[in-house]
Amino acid sequence: MELVALLSKGEGTWGQVSGLMSHGEWDNIIVLGNDFSKKFTHQKKFEFIRIDLDKKIKDLKEEFKEKLKGKIRGTETALSISSGDGKEHMALISALINLPVGIRFAALTKDGVIDL
């Protein structure tokens, strides 16, 4: 399964994404974020897609959808929205559903990576 992860403001939220990347078995990892998020590094290979997170929600959804189109190989993806705000989350979830692709929320807990 693939992992799609949003990286937004505040490096403190990046630990969850990094942990998911490290502890999950992913066929492909896509990280979405703004210019600040380009600073994110990880030992696992991932594709970074720059997104203008300051756009209005409808425009943000369209940018997510356009930039993710053709990137997700399967019919569903694991999704991490531990970073970001409600507007960003709604736009990303809506874009994925409209591609269409199914989503499973993924989180790293003390028990390992779980689907929510």
C-alpha positions in Angstrom: 0.0 0.0 0.0 1.1 3.6 -0.6 1.3 6.3 2.0 0.2 9.8 1.3 1.2 12.3 4.1 0.5 15.9 4.5 3.3 18.1 6.1 2.2 21.5 7.1 3.3 24.2 9.5 5.2 23.3 12.6 8.0 20.7 12.5 6.6 19.2 15.7 4.0 17.4 13.7 6.5 15.9 11.4 7.5 13.2 13.9 4.3 11.3 13.3 4.9 11.3 9.5 8.5 10.3 9.9 7.6 7.4 12.3 4.9 6.2 9.8 7.4 6.2 7.0 10.0 4.3 9.2 7.7 1.7 10.7 5.3 1.0 7.9 5.7 -1.3 4.9 5.0 1.1 2.0 5.2 0.5 -1.7 5.4 4.2 -2.4 5.5 7.3 -0.2 4.1 10.7 -1.3 4.7 13.7 0.9 2.7 16.9 0.3 3.6 20.2 1.6 4.5 23.9 1.1 8.0 25.4 0.5 8.8 25.2 4.2 8.1 21.4 4.1 10.8 20.9 1.5 13.2 20.9 4.4 11.8 17.5 5.5 14.3 14.6 5.1 14.0 10.9 5.6 16.2 7.8 5.1 13.4 6.2 3.1 12.8 7.3 -0.5 9.7 9.5 -1.0 8.3 11.8 -3.6 7.7 15.4 -2.4 4.9 17.4 -4.1 4.8 21.1 -3.4 1.4 22.5 -2.7 0.3 26.1 -2.1 -1.4 25.6 1.3 -2.5 29.3 1.5 -5.1 28.8 -1.3 -8.8 28.9 -0.6 -10.2 25.5 0.2 -11.8 24.8 -3.3 -8.6 25.8 -5.1 -6.5 23.8 -2.7 -8.6 20.7 -3.3 -8.1 21.2 -7.1 -4.4 21.6 -6.7 -4.2 18.4 -4.6 -6.3 16.5 -7.1 -4.3 17.8 -10.1 -0.9 17.0 -8.6 -1.9 13.6 -7.3 -3.6 12.4 -10.5 -1.8 9.4 -11.8 0.6 9.2 -8.8 -1.4 6.6 -6.8 -1.1 3.2 -8.3 -3.7 1.2 -6.4 -7.3 1.7 -5.6 -6.7 2.9 -2.0 -4.0 4.6 0.0 -2.9 5.0 3.6 -3.3 8.7 4.6 -1.7 10.7 7.3 -3.2 14.0 8.3 -1.5 14.3 11.7 0.0 17.6 10.4 -2.0 20.4 9.0 -5.3 22.2 9.8 -8.9 21.4 9.0 -9.0 23.3 5.7 -6.0 21.4 4.4 -7.4 18.1 5.6 -10.8 18.6 4.0 -9.2 19.6 0.7 -6.9 16.6 0.6 -9.5 14.1 1.6 -11.9 15.5 -1.0 -9.3 15.4 -3.7 -8.4 11.8 -3.0 -12.1 10.7 -3.0 -12.6 12.6 -6.2 -9.7 11.0 -8.0 -11.2 8.4 -7.0 -9.2 6.5 -4.5 -10.1 4.9 -1.2 -8.4 6.1 1.9 -7.4 4.4 5.2 -6.2 6.7 7.9 -2.9 5.6 9.2 -1.3 6.4 12.6 1.8 5.4 14.5 1.0 4.2 18.1 3.0 2.4 20.7 1.6 -0.7 19.1 3.0 0.2 15.7 1.3 1.4 12.6 -2.5 1.0 12.7 -5.4 1.7 10.4 -8.1 3.9 11.9 
